[in-house]
Amino acid sequence: MTPALLGLVVQPGRTLRRRGQSPQALTLTLTFAGTGRWNKTLRLPEPSAHDEDLRVAAYRLMDAAGLQRGRLTGLALRGEELREAGAVAQQITLDHSREARLVAEAAVDRIRDKFGAGIIGPAAVHRAAS
């Protein structure tokens, strides 16, 4: 489940960054075998198209679903209330590790643009959970 959710975050995040857009909220839709369907929207603290912010929000949404059993047949993640990146204020941060990840994210985006998206998979830019 985690690789599928991560894939739903990384590619749209890259597309949004290329377009200069940032979502204010994310909506996760889960479809179950039969007619079951679950939707939940989570507002982000600030509009962001960065993989880390989108990943954390997507995982929070998945945790909120409280999945225990059931056949999941569909998984969709949608950015809501898109904002132009220039219209979003950028807060100064003293978090050097976050700044380093954002620089790495920009470098990975350039590599993917040059050599193709498959050269570096979504999981390559995230460290393993401890």
N, CA, C and O of each residue as an XYZ file, in Angstrom:
520
protein
N       0.820     -1.189      0.000
C       0.000      0.000      0.000
C       0.871      1.262      0.000
O       0.581      2.225     -0.711
N       1.930      1.248      0.798
C       2.784      2.425      0.912
C       3.419      2.827     -0.416
O       3.421      4.015     -0.736
N       3.959      1.892     -1.209
C       4.526      2.311     -2.501
C       3.475      2.933     -3.427
O       3.771      3.883     -4.151
N       2.266      2.406     -3.406
C       1.213      2.960     -4.258
C       0.863      4.379     -3.815
O       0.699      5.269     -4.649
N       0.749      4.588     -2.518
C       0.429      5.915     -2.000
C       1.573      6.886     -2.265
O       1.339      8.041     -2.618
N       2.802      6.424     -2.099
C       3.962      7.269     -2.368
C       4.013      7.665     -3.842
O       4.347      8.803     -4.173
N       3.683      6.731     -4.717
C       3.624      7.042     -6.151
C       2.563      8.085     -6.463
O       2.735      8.906     -7.364
N       1.453      8.048     -5.707
C       0.401      9.038     -5.909
C       0.811     10.421     -5.424
O       0.188     11.417     -5.793
N       1.828     10.492     -4.618
C       2.314     11.771     -4.099
C       3.407     12.352     -4.988
O       3.367     13.534     -5.329
N       4.382     11.530     -5.364
C       5.588     12.028     -6.022
C       5.304     12.578     -7.424
O       5.713     13.696     -7.737
N       4.626     11.826     -8.251
C       4.401     12.285     -9.627
C       3.525     13.542     -9.691
O       3.893     14.493    -10.381
N       2.380     13.582     -8.995
C       1.596     14.830     -9.021
C       2.347     16.004     -8.387
O       2.216     17.141     -8.841
N       3.134     15.732     -7.339
C       3.919     16.803     -6.726
C       4.881     17.413     -7.724
O       5.027     18.634     -7.795
N       5.534     16.565     -8.490
C       6.463     17.036     -9.528
C       5.725     17.849    -10.589
O       6.199     18.901    -11.018
N       4.569     17.354    -11.005
C       3.767     18.071    -12.010
C       3.317     19.423    -11.480
O       3.377     20.421    -12.198
N       2.869     19.466    -10.234
C       2.430     20.732     -9.640
C       3.594     21.715     -9.534
O       3.430     22.902     -9.814
N       4.766     21.228     -9.131
C       5.930     22.124     -9.038
C       6.294     22.672    -10.410
O       6.635     23.847    -10.539
N       6.223     21.830    -11.431
C       6.539     22.279    -12.789
C       5.538     23.344    -13.251
O       5.916     24.285    -13.949
N       4.290     23.204    -12.874
C       3.252     24.176    -13.248
C       3.258     25.424    -12.369
O       2.616     26.422    -12.694
N       3.985     25.362    -11.256
C       4.005     26.497    -10.336
C       2.736     26.584     -9.504
O       2.270     27.679     -9.190
N       2.172     25.424     -9.142
C       0.947     25.385     -8.351
C       1.173     24.615     -7.057
O       2.050     23.755     -6.971
N       0.360     24.942     -6.048
C       0.418     24.258     -4.761
C      -0.996     24.024     -4.258
O      -1.808     24.949     -4.274
N      -1.319     22.800     -3.807
C      -2.656     22.550     -3.260
C      -2.756     23.042     -1.822
O      -1.781     23.011     -1.071
N      -3.937     23.492     -1.459
C      -4.221     23.901     -0.089
C      -4.753     22.712      0.721
O      -4.702     22.724      1.951
N      -5.262     21.687      0.030
C      -5.832     20.520      0.706
C      -5.633     19.287     -0.173
O      -5.434     19.397     -1.383
N      -5.691     18.120      0.449
C      -5.629     16.847     -0.267
C      -6.865     16.032      0.084
O      -7.318     16.035      1.228
N      -7.407     15.333     -0.915
C      -8.526     14.434     -0.700
C      -8.108     13.034     -1.097
O      -7.640     12.805     -2.212
N      -8.281     12.095     -0.172
C      -7.990     10.695     -0.433
C      -9.311      9.967     -0.622
O     -10.221     10.089      0.198
N      -9.410      9.212     -1.707
C     -10.599      8.401     -1.982
C     -10.172      6.950     -2.062
O      -9.291      6.589     -2.843
N     -10.806      6.123     -1.244
C     -10.561      4.687     -1.251
C     -11.827      3.998     -1.749
O     -12.930      4.320     -1.308
N     -11.665      3.059     -2.657
C     -12.786      2.286     -3.176
C     -12.566      0.836     -2.777
O     -11.478      0.287     -2.954
N     -13.611      0.225     -2.237
C     -13.536     -1.151     -1.764
C     -14.342     -2.062     -2.679
O     -15.218     -1.603     -3.412
N     -14.041     -3.353     -2.632
C     -14.796     -4.329     -3.413
C     -16.268     -4.203     -3.053
O     -16.618     -4.035     -1.885
N     -17.110     -4.284     -4.044
C     -18.536     -4.055     -3.821
C     -18.853     -2.606     -4.111
O     -18.465     -2.078     -5.153
N     -19.553     -1.961     -3.201
C     -19.951     -0.574     -3.427
C     -19.364      0.384     -2.400
O     -19.732      1.559     -2.366
N     -18.465     -0.103     -1.573
C     -17.907      0.746     -0.529
C     -16.958      1.801     -1.061
O     -16.142      1.538     -1.945
N     -17.078      3.000     -0.509
C     -16.216      4.110     -0.907
C     -16.007      5.016      0.306
O     -16.930      5.250      1.085
N     -14.778      5.524      0.454
C     -14.443      6.374      1.586
C     -13.677      7.580      1.072
O     -12.732      7.434      0.296
N     -14.082      8.785      1.505
C     -13.417     10.041      1.125
C     -13.066     10.814      2.382
O     -13.822     10.820      3.354
N     -11.934     11.453      2.354
C     -11.579     12.368      3.442
C     -10.659     13.435      2.881
O      -9.768     13.151      2.080
N     -10.886     14.670      3.315
C     -10.071     15.798      2.888
C      -9.300     16.335      4.085
O      -9.838     16.444      5.186
N      -8.050     16.664      3.860
C      -7.194     17.226      4.894
C      -6.616     18.531      4.369
O      -5.990     18.561      3.309
N      -6.830     19.609      5.117
C      -6.241     20.894      4.742
C      -4.790     20.926      5.204
O      -4.473     20.534      6.327
N      -3.925     21.395      4.331
C      -2.512     21.522      4.661
C      -2.306     22.793      5.489
O      -3.058     23.755      5.334
N      -1.302     22.810      6.362
C      -1.041     24.025      7.151
C      -0.779     25.238      6.253
O      -1.152     26.365      6.582
N      -0.132     24.982      5.117
C       0.100     26.020      4.109
C       0.171     25.327      2.756
O       0.574     24.166      2.685
N      -0.209     26.011      1.683
C      -0.138     25.374      0.366
C       1.279     24.899      0.074
O       2.246     25.624      0.309
N       1.398     23.673     -0.443
C       2.718     23.123     -0.726
C       2.611     22.037     -1.784
O       1.665     21.248     -1.794
N       3.592     22.009     -2.669
C       3.692     20.934     -3.662
C       4.944     20.109     -3.416
O       5.364     19.344     -4.285
N       5.541     20.256     -2.244
C       6.757     19.510     -1.916
C       6.397     18.089     -1.510
O       5.429     17.862     -0.784
N       7.186     17.142     -1.986
C       6.925     15.728     -1.736
C       6.753     15.422     -0.253
O       5.841     14.692      0.135
N       7.623     15.977      0.564
C       7.570     15.685      2.002
C       6.237     16.116      2.609
O       5.630     15.352      3.360
N       5.775     17.320      2.299
C       4.515     17.820      2.845
C       3.331     17.000      2.342
O       2.429     16.664      3.109
N       3.341     16.683      1.053
C       2.251     15.894      0.471
C       2.252     14.473      1.027
O       1.190     13.912      1.299
N       3.437     13.891      1.195
C       3.546     12.529      1.727
C       3.014     12.450      3.155
O       2.258     11.536      3.484
N       3.397     13.391      3.995
C       2.936     13.392      5.385
C       1.412     13.513      5.427
O       0.756     12.799      6.186
N       0.848     14.403      4.625
C      -0.606     14.575      4.599
C      -1.302     13.320      4.072
O      -2.330     12.911      4.611
N      -0.752     12.709      3.028
C      -1.354     11.500      2.462
C      -1.319     10.359      3.477
O      -2.295      9.619      3.602
N      -0.218     10.209      4.196
C      -0.134      9.147      5.203
C      -1.095      9.414      6.358
O      -1.671      8.478      6.911
N      -1.272     10.679      6.727
C      -2.251     11.009      7.778
C      -3.658     10.649      7.330
O      -4.454     10.137      8.118
N      -3.965     10.915      6.067
C      -5.277     10.540      5.534
C      -5.459      9.024      5.544
O      -6.522      8.523      5.911
N      -4.423      8.301      5.142
C      -4.514      6.842      5.123
C      -4.683      6.297      6.537
O      -5.454      5.362      6.754
N      -3.969      6.872      7.495
C      -4.136      6.451      8.890
C      -5.553      6.725      9.383
O      -6.113      5.934     10.142
N      -6.135      7.850      8.951
C      -7.501      8.196      9.348
C      -8.519      7.199      8.813
O      -9.594      7.041      9.391
N      -8.191      6.528      7.718
C      -9.117      5.540      7.148
C      -9.254      4.341      8.079
O     -10.275      3.653      8.054
N      -8.246      4.084      8.894
C      -8.322      2.987      9.855
C      -8.536      1.632      9.202
O      -9.323      0.825      9.696
N      -7.849      1.374      8.105
C      -8.031      0.108      7.398
C      -7.580     -1.068      8.248
O      -6.481     -1.072      8.803
N      -8.445     -2.058      8.336
C      -8.084     -3.291      9.015
C      -8.283     -4.469      8.074
O      -7.378     -5.280      7.879
N      -9.456     -4.556      7.500
C      -9.763     -5.631      6.556
C     -10.604     -5.059      5.436
O     -11.175     -3.975      5.554
N     -10.669     -5.781      4.386
C     -11.452     -5.337      3.238
C     -10.575     -5.278      2.012
O      -9.373     -5.027      2.099
N     -11.182     -5.507      0.887
C     -10.428     -5.478     -0.362
C     -10.464     -4.085     -0.951
O     -11.512     -3.593     -1.368
N      -9.331     -3.476     -0.976
C      -9.182     -2.146     -1.544
C      -8.975     -2.307     -3.047
O      -8.022     -2.950     -3.486
N      -9.873     -1.719     -3.828
C      -9.772     -1.845     -5.287
C      -9.388     -0.541     -5.965
O      -9.060     -0.541     -7.151
N      -9.421      0.555     -5.250
C      -9.056      1.836     -5.845
C      -8.493      2.785     -4.809
O      -8.910      2.794     -3.651
N      -7.540      3.581     -5.251
C      -6.861      4.536     -4.382
C      -6.605      5.788     -5.208
O      -5.929      5.724     -6.235
N      -7.135      6.928     -4.772
C      -6.944      8.175     -5.513
C      -6.613      9.299     -4.538
O      -7.187      9.388     -3.453
N      -5.691     10.142     -4.939
C      -5.292     11.297     -4.143
C      -5.434     12.525     -5.030
O      -4.879     12.572     -6.127
N      -6.171     13.508     -4.557
C      -6.454     14.690     -5.373
C      -6.072     15.957     -4.605
O      -6.419     16.114     -3.434
N      -5.351     16.857     -5.282
C      -5.031     18.164     -4.717
C      -6.221     19.094     -4.893
O      -6.816     19.156     -5.969
N      -6.559     19.800     -3.859
C      -7.714     20.705     -3.875
C      -7.254     22.151     -3.690
O      -6.199     22.411     -3.110
N      -8.048     23.068     -4.182
C      -7.812     24.503     -3.996
C      -6.385     24.888     -4.395
O      -5.605     25.369     -3.573
N      -6.063     24.670     -5.659
C      -4.719     24.971     -6.153
C      -4.448     26.463     -6.117
O      -5.302     27.276     -6.472
N      -3.265     26.801     -5.689
C      -2.804     28.196     -5.633
C      -1.588     28.331     -6.532
O      -0.833     27.376     -6.718
N      -1.404     29.508     -7.081
C      -0.182     29.795     -7.834
C       0.963     29.904     -6.838
O       0.820     30.523     -5.784
N       2.091     29.305     -7.173
C       3.228     29.283     -6.243
C       3.696     30.687     -5.890
O       4.134     30.916     -4.763
N       3.617     31.627     -6.814
C       4.021     33.001     -6.540
C       3.106     33.693     -5.548
O       3.510     34.654     -4.893
N       1.850     33.201     -5.431
C       0.890     33.799     -4.518
C       1.023     33.236     -3.108
O       0.387     33.732     -2.177
N       1.843     32.206     -2.948
C       2.023     31.566     -1.652
C       3.274     32.136     -1.000
O       4.362     32.078     -1.573
N       3.118     32.684      0.193
C       4.265     33.234      0.916
C       5.182     32.104      1.358
O       4.712     31.054      1.796
N       6.468     32.312      1.247
C       7.448     31.313      1.664
C       8.030     31.751      2.994
O       8.625     32.823      3.106
N       7.850     30.909      3.999
C       8.327     31.237      5.327
C       9.807     30.868      5.454
O      10.246     29.823      4.973
N      10.552     31.733      6.101
C      11.963     31.452      6.352
C      12.037     30.390      7.445
O      11.330     30.466      8.450
N      12.893     29.411      7.235
C      13.024     28.340      8.209
C      14.483     28.188      8.616
O      15.394     28.494      7.847
N      14.681     27.716      9.820
C      16.029     27.429     10.300
C      16.267     25.926     10.336
O      17.239     25.460     10.930
N      15.381     25.170      9.702
C      15.486     23.715      9.642
C      16.377     23.349      8.461
O      15.909     23.252      7.327
N      17.654     23.149      8.734
C      18.624     22.896      7.679
C      18.376     21.566      6.970
O      18.631     21.453      5.771
N      17.889     20.566      7.686
C      17.635     19.278      7.038
C      16.472     19.388      6.053
O      16.509     18.772      4.988
N      15.438     20.166      6.393
C      14.327     20.370      5.451
C      14.819     21.128      4.217
O      14.472     20.779      3.088
N      15.614     22.149      4.434
C      16.154     22.914      3.313
C      16.986     22.019      2.400
O      16.914     22.136      1.177
N      17.774     21.126      2.994
C      18.584     20.197      2.202
C      17.688     19.265      1.394
O      17.989     18.976      0.235
N      16.581     18.785      1.990
C      15.653     17.906      1.262
C      14.989     18.642      0.108
O      14.762     18.055     -0.950
N      14.675     19.920      0.298
C      14.054     20.695     -0.778
C      15.035     20.935     -1.920
O      14.649     20.920     -3.089
N      16.299     21.154     -1.584
C      17.327     21.306     -2.620
C      17.481     19.985     -3.375
O      17.584     19.975     -4.602
N      17.496     18.869     -2.636
C      17.604     17.551     -3.271
C      16.378     17.282     -4.144
O      16.506     16.719     -5.231
N      15.203     17.677     -3.682
C      13.978     17.480     -4.459
C      14.067     18.221     -5.798
O      13.677     17.683     -6.834
N      14.572     19.440     -5.774
C      14.727     20.210     -7.012
C      15.731     19.533     -7.945
O      15.530     19.497     -9.159
N      16.813     18.998     -7.374
C      17.816     18.296     -8.190
C      17.219     17.032     -8.806
O      17.462     16.743     -9.978
N      16.448     16.285     -8.036
C      15.808     15.067     -8.543
C      14.814     15.415     -9.644
O      14.712     14.696    -10.638
N      14.081     16.515     -9.473
C      13.150     16.961    -10.529
C      13.909     17.244    -11.832
O      13.453     16.867    -12.912
N      15.066     17.907    -11.726
C      15.857     18.197    -12.928
C      16.368     16.913    -13.578
O      16.372     16.797    -14.803
N      16.796     15.954    -12.765
C      17.269     14.673    -13.300
C      16.128     13.949    -14.001
O      16.308     13.421    -15.098
N      14.960     13.921    -13.376
C      13.801     13.263    -14.000
C      13.401     13.953    -15.293
O      13.030     13.289    -16.261
N      13.472     15.277    -15.320
C      13.135     16.006    -16.548
C      14.104     15.661    -17.673
O      13.711     15.554    -18.835
N      15.358     15.490    -17.321
C      16.383     15.223    -18.331
C      16.409     13.766    -18.788
O      16.537     13.493    -19.982
N      16.287     12.823    -17.838
C      16.480     11.411    -18.166
C      15.208     10.570    -18.104
O      15.232      9.399    -18.485
N      14.113     11.132    -17.637
C      12.863     10.369    -17.535
C      12.533     10.046    -16.093
O      13.415      9.944    -15.241
N      11.248      9.887    -15.837
C      10.770      9.674    -14.466
C      11.219      8.346    -13.891
O      11.363      8.233    -12.674
N      11.449      7.325    -14.726
C      11.793      6.009    -14.221
C      13.208      5.891    -13.694
O      13.535      4.916    -13.018
N      14.059      6.874    -13.992
C      15.460      6.785    -13.592
C      15.616      6.810    -12.077
O      16.507      6.154    -11.537
N      14.772      7.547    -11.398
C      14.788      7.596     -9.941
C      13.355      7.386     -9.490
O      12.505      8.254     -9.686
N      13.085      6.252     -8.894
C      11.732      5.932     -8.435
C      11.323      6.774     -7.244
O      12.173      7.415     -6.626
N      10.035      6.789     -6.906
C       9.537      7.603     -5.800
C      10.217      7.288     -4.475
O      10.485      8.192     -3.684
N      10.493      6.028     -4.229
C      11.065      5.654     -2.940
C      12.528      6.074     -2.812
O      13.069      6.081     -1.706
N      13.163      6.417     -3.900
C      14.579      6.772     -3.845
C      14.832      8.087     -3.133
O      15.936      8.307     -2.635
N      13.849      8.962     -3.071
C      14.075     10.266     -2.447
C      13.595     10.315     -1.009
O      13.641     11.369     -0.375
N      13.137      9.188     -0.488
C      12.660      9.154      0.903
C      13.447      8.097      1.648
O      13.687      7.003      1.137
N      13.840      8.434      2.848
C      14.577      7.459      3.646
C      13.605      6.462      4.256
O      12.417      6.747      4.406
N      14.114      5.312      4.599
C      13.284      4.250      5.176
C      12.807      4.661      6.570
O      13.491      5.384      7.295
N      11.627      4.182      6.917
C      11.085      4.458      8.245
C      11.896      3.694      9.267
O      12.358      2.583      9.005
N      12.068      4.297     10.437
C      12.857      3.609     11.468
C      11.954      3.096     12.567
O      12.432      2.488     13.525
